[in-house]
């Protein structure tokens, strides 16, 4: 059965907060997952951890300065975002051609063209 909530955190800085959230969510009774094993540099993420992450409905990231210095945290984050990678590269997508980009300025109110 898939875990519905995966907690991704750097053990050195966010272990207490992750454990508190895990407990508040009801732990394994509500299918939360909080990894407590140590992963050493050069080790692969355990396949079981990868499977739980990829099958989770929600991923909670405790993103602090330590999180972004740990390879295993970055790997978890990349895995969590992987299914959305194409959308992140092209937020409009081919289906959105001709639509206003959320990253562009709105057209002038008077209807005039801008630019050259």
Residue pairs with C-beta under 8 A, 6 or more apart in sequence:
1 31
2 31
2 52
2 55
2 56
2 57
3 31
3 32
3 33
3 52
3 55
3 56
4 30
4 31
4 32
4 56
4 57
4 58
5 25
5 30
5 31
5 32
5 33
5 56
5 57
5 58
5 59
5 60
6 32
6 33
6 52
6 53
6 56
6 58
6 59
6 60
6 76
6 80
7 18
7 21
7 22
7 32
7 33
7 34
7 35
7 60
7 62
8 53
8 59
8 60
8 61
8 62
8 67
8 73
8 76
8 77
8 80
9 15
9 17
9 18
9 61
9 62
9 67
9 73
10 62
10 64
10 66
10 67
10 69
10 70
10 73
11 38
12 66
12 70
13 62
13 64
13 65
13 66
13 67
14 62
14 64
14 66
14 67
17 62
18 34
18 62
19 34
21 32
21 34
21 60
22 32
22 34
25 32
26 32
27 34
33 52
33 56
35 49
37 46
39 45
39 46
39 72
41 71
45 72
45 75
45 76
50 79
53 59
53 76
53 79
53 80
54 79
54 82
56 80
59 76
59 80
61 67
61 76
61 77
61 80
67 73
68 74
81 88
86 93
87 93
91 101
91 102
91 103
92 99
92 101
100 106
100 107
105 114
107 114
108 114
